[in-house]
Amino acid sequence: MDRPAKTLADVRMRGFAHRSTVEQALAWVDAAAQRLATEQVSLWQAAGRVLTADVVSPVDVPAFPRSMMDGYALQAAETQGASPYNRLEFIIVGQSLAGQPF
């Protein structure tokens, strides 16, 4: 089945008669975009906004290495063939508590 060649008369091509490179498009955006003014707002007003500078804590919190989530670690090769209908059984070989390596 032959497809007809797309022409400029094709409604899907309107606005695409001229093509630009990625570099040209980025240069256009850089030339047209303007940096927004900064303002200080309360923490409650900050939801959904973007920071204008990095926020860095002067202290580590907590002051020891800590996992952010509980969970299990597996090697991908050991899970080969696992699926919701083919569950594999694994043996727990140890545990690592907060601030203590396995």
N, CA, C and O atoms as CSV, one atom per row, in Angstrom:
chain,resi,resn,atom,element,x,y,z
A,1,MET,N,N,0.850,-1.174,0.000
A,1,MET,CA,C,0.000,0.000,0.000
A,1,MET,C,C,0.891,1.231,0.000
A,1,MET,O,O,1.689,1.422,0.918
A,2,ASP,N,N,0.765,2.050,-1.004
A,2,ASP,CA,C,1.579,3.255,-1.115
A,2,ASP,C,C,0.916,4.397,-0.358
A,2,ASP,O,O,-0.296,4.604,-0.417
A,3,ARG,N,N,1.770,5.130,0.358
A,3,ARG,CA,C,1.281,6.323,1.042
A,3,ARG,C,C,1.558,7.531,0.165
A,3,ARG,O,O,2.605,7.603,-0.479
A,4,PRO,N,N,0.624,8.485,0.132
A,4,PRO,CA,C,0.891,9.691,-0.665
A,4,PRO,C,C,1.983,10.520,0.016
A,4,PRO,O,O,2.067,10.573,1.243
A,5,ALA,N,N,2.808,11.158,-0.798
A,5,ALA,CA,C,3.872,12.014,-0.257
A,5,ALA,C,C,3.237,13.200,0.440
A,5,ALA,O,O,2.244,13.750,-0.037
A,6,LYS,N,N,3.815,13.602,1.586
A,6,LYS,CA,C,3.293,14.750,2.325
A,6,LYS,C,C,3.703,16.019,1.601
A,6,LYS,O,O,4.849,16.170,1.176
A,7,THR,N,N,2.778,16.900,1.472
A,7,THR,CA,C,3.039,18.175,0.811
A,7,THR,C,C,2.732,19.303,1.781
A,7,THR,O,O,2.174,19.077,2.855
A,8,LEU,N,N,3.102,20.524,1.394
A,8,LEU,CA,C,2.802,21.669,2.235
A,8,LEU,C,C,1.305,21.903,2.354
A,8,LEU,O,O,0.858,22.577,3.282
A,9,ALA,N,N,0.527,21.360,1.430
A,9,ALA,CA,C,-0.923,21.501,1.485
A,9,ALA,C,C,-1.522,20.594,2.554
A,9,ALA,O,O,-2.666,20.788,2.965
A,10,ASP,N,N,-0.759,19.608,3.003
A,10,ASP,CA,C,-1.230,18.678,4.028
A,10,ASP,C,C,-1.432,19.457,5.335
A,10,ASP,O,O,-0.488,20.066,5.838
A,11,VAL,N,N,-2.639,19.445,5.884
A,11,VAL,CA,C,-2.967,20.210,7.078
A,11,VAL,C,C,-2.064,19.836,8.257
A,11,VAL,O,O,-1.806,20.675,9.120
A,12,ARG,N,N,-1.586,18.608,8.306
A,12,ARG,CA,C,-0.722,18.188,9.412
A,12,ARG,C,C,0.643,18.860,9.361
A,12,ARG,O,O,1.350,18.890,10.368
A,13,MET,N,N,1.025,19.399,8.210
A,13,MET,CA,C,2.340,20.016,8.060
A,13,MET,C,C,2.299,21.533,8.180
A,13,MET,O,O,3.339,22.182,8.060
A,14,ARG,N,N,1.125,22.116,8.414
A,14,ARG,CA,C,1.040,23.572,8.547
A,14,ARG,C,C,1.878,24.010,9.739
A,14,ARG,O,O,1.779,23.446,10.829
A,15,GLY,N,N,2.692,25.009,9.516
A,15,GLY,CA,C,3.566,25.507,10.568
A,15,GLY,C,C,4.904,24.796,10.626
A,15,GLY,O,O,5.767,25.165,11.422
A,16,PHE,N,N,5.088,23.783,9.795
A,16,PHE,CA,C,6.333,23.026,9.806
A,16,PHE,C,C,7.079,23.133,8.479
A,16,PHE,O,O,7.874,22.256,8.143
A,17,ALA,N,N,6.828,24.202,7.722
A,17,ALA,CA,C,7.497,24.357,6.433
A,17,ALA,C,C,8.987,24.621,6.634
A,17,ALA,O,O,9.794,24.286,5.768
A,18,HIS,N,N,9.360,25.218,7.763
A,18,HIS,CA,C,10.764,25.502,8.067
A,18,HIS,C,C,11.164,24.681,9.281
A,18,HIS,O,O,10.482,24.707,10.305
A,19,ARG,N,N,12.240,23.970,9.171
A,19,ARG,CA,C,12.727,23.171,10.287
A,19,ARG,C,C,13.948,23.822,10.888
A,19,ARG,O,O,14.732,24.462,10.187
A,20,SER,N,N,14.109,23.659,12.192
A,20,SER,CA,C,15.253,24.219,12.908
A,20,SER,C,C,16.008,23.088,13.591
A,20,SER,O,O,15.446,22.039,13.905
A,21,THR,N,N,17.284,23.327,13.809
A,21,THR,CA,C,18.071,22.355,14.563
A,21,THR,C,C,17.785,22.553,16.046
A,21,THR,O,O,17.215,23.570,16.443
A,22,VAL,N,N,18.176,21.596,16.850
A,22,VAL,CA,C,18.009,21.711,18.294
A,22,VAL,C,C,18.772,22.936,18.796
A,22,VAL,O,O,18.273,23.678,19.641
A,23,GLU,N,N,19.966,23.142,18.283
A,23,GLU,CA,C,20.773,24.290,18.711
A,23,GLU,C,C,20.068,25.611,18.398
A,23,GLU,O,O,20.079,26.532,19.214
A,24,GLN,N,N,19.453,25.700,17.209
A,24,GLN,CA,C,18.724,26.910,16.840
A,24,GLN,C,C,17.514,27.112,17.750
A,24,GLN,O,O,17.231,28.236,18.165
A,25,ALA,N,N,16.812,26.050,18.054
A,25,ALA,CA,C,15.642,26.143,18.922
A,25,ALA,C,C,16.052,26.580,20.323
A,25,ALA,O,O,15.385,27.424,20.922
A,26,LEU,N,N,17.145,26.018,20.859
A,26,LEU,CA,C,17.614,26.416,22.181
A,26,LEU,C,C,18.079,27.862,22.195
A,26,LEU,O,O,17.841,28.576,23.169
A,27,ALA,N,N,18.734,28.305,21.138
A,27,ALA,CA,C,19.168,29.699,21.054
A,27,ALA,C,C,17.958,30.621,21.040
A,27,ALA,O,O,17.988,31.682,21.664
A,28,TRP,N,N,16.884,30.233,20.334
A,28,TRP,CA,C,15.666,31.036,20.307
A,28,TRP,C,C,15.047,31.126,21.701
A,28,TRP,O,O,14.633,32.202,22.132
A,29,VAL,N,N,14.985,29.991,22.404
A,29,VAL,CA,C,14.422,29.985,23.759
A,29,VAL,C,C,15.267,30.861,24.673
A,29,VAL,O,O,14.723,31.657,25.438
A,30,ASP,N,N,16.597,30.725,24.604
A,30,ASP,CA,C,17.490,31.526,25.447
A,30,ASP,C,C,17.313,33.017,25.180
A,30,ASP,O,O,17.365,33.820,26.112
A,31,ALA,N,N,17.105,33.396,23.918
A,31,ALA,CA,C,16.944,34.806,23.565
A,31,ALA,C,C,15.584,35.339,24.015
A,31,ALA,O,O,15.471,36.508,24.384
A,32,ALA,N,N,14.565,34.504,23.988
A,32,ALA,CA,C,13.207,34.954,24.315
A,32,ALA,C,C,12.879,34.849,25.805
A,32,ALA,O,O,12.047,35.605,26.308
A,33,ALA,N,N,13.513,33.936,26.501
A,33,ALA,CA,C,13.186,33.719,27.914
A,33,ALA,C,C,13.839,34.765,28.801
A,33,ALA,O,O,14.932,35.251,28.510
A,34,GLN,N,N,13.173,35.096,29.862
A,34,GLN,CA,C,13.708,36.056,30.823
A,34,GLN,C,C,13.694,35.427,32.206
A,34,GLN,O,O,12.776,34.685,32.554
A,35,ARG,N,N,14.721,35.732,32.991
A,35,ARG,CA,C,14.777,35.238,34.367
A,35,ARG,C,C,13.725,35.968,35.194
A,35,ARG,O,O,13.607,37.191,35.118
A,36,LEU,N,N,12.973,35.226,35.973
A,36,LEU,CA,C,11.962,35.833,36.821
A,36,LEU,C,C,12.620,36.483,38.030
A,36,LEU,O,O,13.695,36.065,38.459
A,37,ALA,N,N,11.988,37.480,38.563
A,37,ALA,CA,C,12.493,38.148,39.761
A,37,ALA,C,C,12.381,37.198,40.954
A,37,ALA,O,O,11.488,36.352,41.005
A,38,THR,N,N,13.286,37.348,41.898
A,38,THR,CA,C,13.234,36.519,43.098
A,38,THR,C,C,12.420,37.236,44.163
A,38,THR,O,O,12.311,38.462,44.163
A,39,GLU,N,N,11.860,36.465,45.054
A,39,GLU,CA,C,11.131,37.029,46.172
A,39,GLU,C,C,11.206,36.074,47.345
A,39,GLU,O,O,11.321,34.862,47.161
A,40,GLN,N,N,11.143,36.614,48.544
A,40,GLN,CA,C,11.131,35.786,49.729
A,40,GLN,C,C,9.684,35.559,50.141
A,40,GLN,O,O,8.885,36.492,50.212
A,41,VAL,N,N,9.366,34.289,50.413
A,41,VAL,CA,C,8.028,33.935,50.871
A,41,VAL,C,C,8.161,33.013,52.068
A,41,VAL,O,O,9.225,32.443,52.310
A,42,SER,N,N,7.093,32.872,52.803
A,42,SER,CA,C,7.114,31.965,53.951
A,42,SER,C,C,7.165,30.519,53.454
A,42,SER,O,O,6.866,30.230,52.296
A,43,LEU,N,N,7.540,29.650,54.334
A,43,LEU,CA,C,7.601,28.235,53.982
A,43,LEU,C,C,6.242,27.740,53.513
A,43,LEU,O,O,6.164,26.907,52.610
A,44,TRP,N,N,5.173,28.242,54.115
A,44,TRP,CA,C,3.819,27.812,53.750
A,44,TRP,C,C,3.434,28.278,52.351
A,44,TRP,O,O,2.617,27.636,51.691
A,45,GLN,N,N,4.010,29.384,51.891
A,45,GLN,CA,C,3.715,29.893,50.549
A,45,GLN,C,C,4.644,29.292,49.494
A,45,GLN,O,O,4.436,29.500,48.299
A,46,ALA,N,N,5.664,28.550,49.924
A,46,ALA,CA,C,6.684,28.063,49.000
A,46,ALA,C,C,6.257,26.829,48.214
A,46,ALA,O,O,6.926,26.464,47.247
A,47,ALA,N,N,5.173,26.182,48.598
A,47,ALA,CA,C,4.742,24.963,47.909
A,47,ALA,C,C,4.488,25.246,46.435
A,47,ALA,O,O,3.763,26.180,46.095
A,48,GLY,N,N,5.084,24.441,45.559
A,48,GLY,CA,C,4.895,24.582,44.125
A,48,GLY,C,C,5.806,25.612,43.475
A,48,GLY,O,O,5.709,25.846,42.271
A,49,ARG,N,N,6.684,26.227,44.247
A,49,ARG,CA,C,7.601,27.216,43.691
A,49,ARG,C,C,8.968,26.591,43.448
A,49,ARG,O,O,9.210,25.442,43.818
A,50,VAL,N,N,9.853,27.350,42.827
A,50,VAL,CA,C,11.201,26.891,42.503
A,50,VAL,C,C,12.201,27.738,43.276
A,50,VAL,O,O,12.081,28.962,43.328
A,51,LEU,N,N,13.199,27.075,43.882
A,51,LEU,CA,C,14.241,27.810,44.602
A,51,LEU,C,C,15.167,28.523,43.633
A,51,LEU,O,O,15.455,28.015,42.550
A,52,THR,N,N,15.635,29.706,44.028
A,52,THR,CA,C,16.603,30.420,43.198
A,52,THR,C,C,18.030,30.125,43.635
A,52,THR,O,O,18.978,30.513,42.953
A,53,ALA,N,N,18.190,29.444,44.762
A,53,ALA,CA,C,19.521,29.090,45.262
A,53,ALA,C,C,19.414,27.776,46.026
A,53,ALA,O,O,18.352,27.421,46.536
A,54,ASP,N,N,20.532,27.066,46.094
A,54,ASP,CA,C,20.548,25.813,46.851
A,54,ASP,C,C,20.374,26.096,48.332
A,54,ASP,O,O,20.855,27.108,48.841
A,55,VAL,N,N,19.682,25.195,49.022
A,55,VAL,CA,C,19.558,25.278,50.477
A,55,VAL,C,C,20.422,24.157,51.043
A,55,VAL,O,O,20.197,22.981,50.756
A,56,VAL,N,N,21.409,24.534,51.847
A,56,VAL,CA,C,22.354,23.565,52.397
A,56,VAL,C,C,22.331,23.661,53.913
A,56,VAL,O,O,22.462,24.746,54.478
A,57,SER,N,N,22.165,22.532,54.559
A,57,SER,CA,C,22.165,22.511,56.015
A,57,SER,C,C,23.594,22.577,56.534
A,57,SER,O,O,24.479,21.925,55.980
A,58,PRO,N,N,23.834,23.355,57.588
A,58,PRO,CA,C,25.178,23.409,58.157
A,58,PRO,C,C,25.523,22.166,58.976
A,58,PRO,O,O,26.682,21.973,59.345
A,59,VAL,N,N,24.527,21.317,59.265
A,59,VAL,CA,C,24.770,20.098,60.039
A,59,VAL,C,C,24.109,18.915,59.332
A,59,VAL,O,O,23.116,19.072,58.621
A,60,ASP,N,N,24.683,17.729,59.545
A,60,ASP,CA,C,24.077,16.513,59.016
A,60,ASP,C,C,22.919,16.092,59.916
A,60,ASP,O,O,23.078,16.004,61.133
A,61,VAL,N,N,21.767,15.833,59.329
A,61,VAL,CA,C,20.619,15.375,60.092
A,61,VAL,C,C,20.079,14.139,59.413
A,61,VAL,O,O,19.634,14.233,58.269
A,62,PRO,N,N,20.093,12.987,60.056
A,62,PRO,CA,C,20.679,12.702,61.357
A,62,PRO,C,C,22.206,12.705,61.270
A,62,PRO,O,O,22.775,12.774,60.181
A,63,ALA,N,N,22.844,12.632,62.401
A,63,ALA,CA,C,24.304,12.712,62.453
A,63,ALA,C,C,24.964,11.360,62.207
A,63,ALA,O,O,26.143,11.187,62.515
A,64,PHE,N,N,24.228,10.406,61.661
A,64,PHE,CA,C,24.765,9.078,61.348
A,64,PHE,C,C,24.141,8.597,60.046
A,64,PHE,O,O,23.067,9.064,59.667
A,65,PRO,N,N,24.806,7.658,59.349
A,65,PRO,CA,C,24.216,7.127,58.107
A,65,PRO,C,C,22.876,6.447,58.401
A,65,PRO,O,O,22.762,5.682,59.359
A,66,ARG,N,N,21.866,6.728,57.578
A,66,ARG,CA,C,20.551,6.179,57.844
A,66,ARG,C,C,19.834,5.896,56.531
A,66,ARG,O,O,19.856,6.711,55.609
A,67,SER,N,N,19.217,4.763,56.461
A,67,SER,CA,C,18.424,4.414,55.289
A,67,SER,C,C,17.119,5.178,55.332
A,67,SER,O,O,16.529,5.351,56.399
A,68,MET,N,N,16.663,5.638,54.172
A,68,MET,CA,C,15.408,6.379,54.113
A,68,MET,C,C,14.197,5.452,54.024
A,68,MET,O,O,13.068,5.886,54.255
A,69,MET,N,N,14.421,4.192,53.694
A,69,MET,CA,C,13.301,3.269,53.522
A,69,MET,C,C,13.673,1.905,54.071
A,69,MET,O,O,14.843,1.520,54.084
A,70,ASP,N,N,12.675,1.191,54.517
A,70,ASP,CA,C,12.871,-0.205,54.863
A,70,ASP,C,C,12.670,-1.005,53.586
A,70,ASP,O,O,11.908,-0.606,52.706
A,71,GLY,N,N,13.348,-2.122,53.491
A,71,GLY,CA,C,13.155,-2.919,52.293
A,71,GLY,C,C,14.133,-4.074,52.239
A,71,GLY,O,O,14.794,-4.389,53.228
A,72,TYR,N,N,14.220,-4.691,51.100
A,72,TYR,CA,C,15.090,-5.824,50.874
A,72,TYR,C,C,15.994,-5.535,49.687
A,72,TYR,O,O,15.603,-4.849,48.743
A,73,ALA,N,N,17.204,-6.068,49.748
A,73,ALA,CA,C,18.134,-5.921,48.633
A,73,ALA,C,C,18.296,-7.281,47.969
A,73,ALA,O,O,18.523,-8.288,48.640
A,74,LEU,N,N,18.176,-7.301,46.647
A,74,LEU,CA,C,18.346,-8.523,45.866
A,74,LEU,C,C,19.250,-8.233,44.688
A,74,LEU,O,O,19.335,-7.100,44.216
A,75,GLN,N,N,19.920,-9.263,44.221
A,75,GLN,CA,C,20.673,-9.132,42.978
A,75,GLN,C,C,19.738,-9.502,41.839
A,75,GLN,O,O,19.020,-10.498,41.917
A,76,ALA,N,N,19.747,-8.708,40.792
A,76,ALA,CA,C,18.817,-8.906,39.678
A,76,ALA,C,C,18.889,-10.320,39.115
A,76,ALA,O,O,17.856,-10.902,38.782
A,77,ALA,N,N,20.076,-10.876,39.004
A,77,ALA,CA,C,20.231,-12.219,38.431
A,77,ALA,C,C,19.481,-13.263,39.249
A,77,ALA,O,O,19.029,-14.270,38.704
A,78,GLU,N,N,19.346,-13.030,40.557
A,78,GLU,CA,C,18.648,-13.990,41.413
A,78,GLU,C,C,17.134,-13.954,41.208
A,78,GLU,O,O,16.439,-14.882,41.622
A,79,THR,N,N,16.616,-12.908,40.582
A,79,THR,CA,C,15.170,-12.777,40.393
A,79,THR,C,C,14.718,-13.260,39.009
A,79,THR,O,O,13.546,-13.124,38.658
A,80,GLN,N,N,15.631,-13.816,38.237
A,80,GLN,CA,C,15.314,-14.292,36.890
A,80,GLN,C,C,14.139,-15.259,36.933
A,80,GLN,O,O,14.179,-16.253,37.659
A,81,GLY,N,N,13.111,-14.979,36.172
A,81,GLY,CA,C,11.948,-15.856,36.104
A,81,GLY,C,C,10.844,-15.503,37.085
A,81,GLY,O,O,9.770,-16.101,37.031
A,82,ALA,N,N,11.073,-14.552,37.978
A,82,ALA,CA,C,10.037,-14.168,38.936
A,82,ALA,C,C,8.941,-13.382,38.233
A,82,ALA,O,O,9.217,-12.595,37.327
A,83,SER,N,N,7.709,-13.593,38.647
A,83,SER,CA,C,6.564,-12.864,38.116
A,83,SER,C,C,5.437,-12.980,39.140
A,83,SER,O,O,5.553,-13.739,40.102
A,84,PRO,N,N,4.354,-12.239,38.943
A,84,PRO,CA,C,3.237,-12.385,39.881
A,84,PRO,C,C,2.698,-13.818,39.945
A,84,PRO,O,O,2.121,-14.222,40.954
A,85,TYR,N,N,2.887,-14.576,38.873
A,85,TYR,CA,C,2.379,-15.954,38.844
A,85,TYR,C,C,3.467,-16.980,39.116
A,85,TYR,O,O,3.177,-18.169,39.245
A,86,ASN,N,N,4.702,-16.541,39.205
A,86,ASN,CA,C,5.820,-17.439,39.503
A,86,ASN,C,C,6.677,-16.774,40.577
A,86,ASN,O,O,7.740,-16.220,40.299
A,87,ARG,N,N,6.192,-16.846,41.788
A,87,ARG,CA,C,6.892,-16.200,42.888
A,87,ARG,C,C,8.078,-17.040,43.317
A,87,ARG,O,O,7.993,-18.263,43.428
A,88,LEU,N,N,9.176,-16.361,43.554
A,88,LEU,CA,C,10.381,-17.036,44.008
A,88,LEU,C,C,10.548,-16.822,45.502
A,88,LEU,O,O,10.171,-15.778,46.034
A,89,GLU,N,N,11.107,-17.804,46.169
A,89,GLU,CA,C,11.331,-17.698,47.604
A,89,GLU,C,C,12.796,-17.376,47.850
A,89,GLU,O,O,13.681,-18.005,47.271
A,90,PHE,N,N,13.051,-16.400,48.706
A,90,PHE,CA,C,14.407,-15.997,49.031
A,90,PHE,C,C,14.638,-16.174,50.522
A,90,PHE,O,O,13.698,-16.122,51.315
A,91,ILE,N,N,15.877,-16.379,50.893
A,91,ILE,CA,C,16.257,-16.547,52.287
A,91,ILE,C,C,16.838,-15.235,52.788
A,91,ILE,O,O,17.705,-14.652,52.136
A,92,ILE,N,N,16.369,-14.764,53.942
A,92,ILE,CA,C,16.922,-13.558,54.560
A,92,ILE,C,C,18.221,-13.964,55.244
A,92,ILE,O,O,18.242,-14.850,56.099
A,93,VAL,N,N,19.304,-13.298,54.850
A,93,VAL,CA,C,20.630,-13.682,55.384
A,93,VAL,C,C,21.126,-12.732,56.465
A,93,VAL,O,O,22.176,-12.984,57.055
A,94,GLY,N,N,20.410,-11.654,56.743
A,94,GLY,CA,C,20.842,-10.738,57.790
A,94,GLY,C,C,20.017,-9.479,57.777
A,94,GLY,O,O,19.096,-9.325,56.975
A,95,GLN,N,N,20.363,-8.570,58.685
A,95,GLN,CA,C,19.657,-7.296,58.721
A,95,GLN,C,C,20.664,-6.182,59.014
A,95,GLN,O,O,21.725,-6.404,59.598
A,96,SER,N,N,20.296,-5.005,58.594
A,96,SER,CA,C,21.133,-3.823,58.810
A,96,SER,C,C,20.269,-2.806,59.517
A,96,SER,O,O,19.270,-2.346,58.964
A,97,LEU,N,N,20.642,-2.445,60.743
A,97,LEU,CA,C,19.883,-1.469,61.501
A,97,LEU,C,C,20.441,-0.071,61.237
A,97,LEU,O,O,21.539,0.075,60.700
A,98,ALA,N,N,19.684,0.943,61.615
A,98,ALA,CA,C,20.086,2.331,61.374
A,98,ALA,C,C,21.461,2.595,61.962
A,98,ALA,O,O,21.698,2.347,63.144
A,99,GLY,N,N,22.365,3.099,61.134
A,99,GLY,CA,C,23.710,3.444,61.584
A,99,GLY,C,C,24.646,2.279,61.727
A,99,GLY,O,O,25.803,2.462,62.106
A,100,GLN,N,N,24.175,1.067,61.432
A,100,GLN,CA,C,25.017,-0.126,61.550
A,100,GLN,C,C,25.003,-0.894,60.239
A,100,GLN,O,O,23.935,-1.311,59.792
A,101,PRO,N,N,26.153,-1.092,59.612
A,101,PRO,CA,C,26.163,-1.855,58.366
A,101,PRO,C,C,25.907,-3.328,58.614
A,101,PRO,O,O,26.090,-3.817,59.728
A,102,PHE,N,N,25.480,-4.039,57.570
A,102,PHE,CA,C,25.240,-5.484,57.666
A,102,PHE,C,C,26.549,-6.207,57.849
A,102,PHE,O,O,26.568,-7.434,57.952
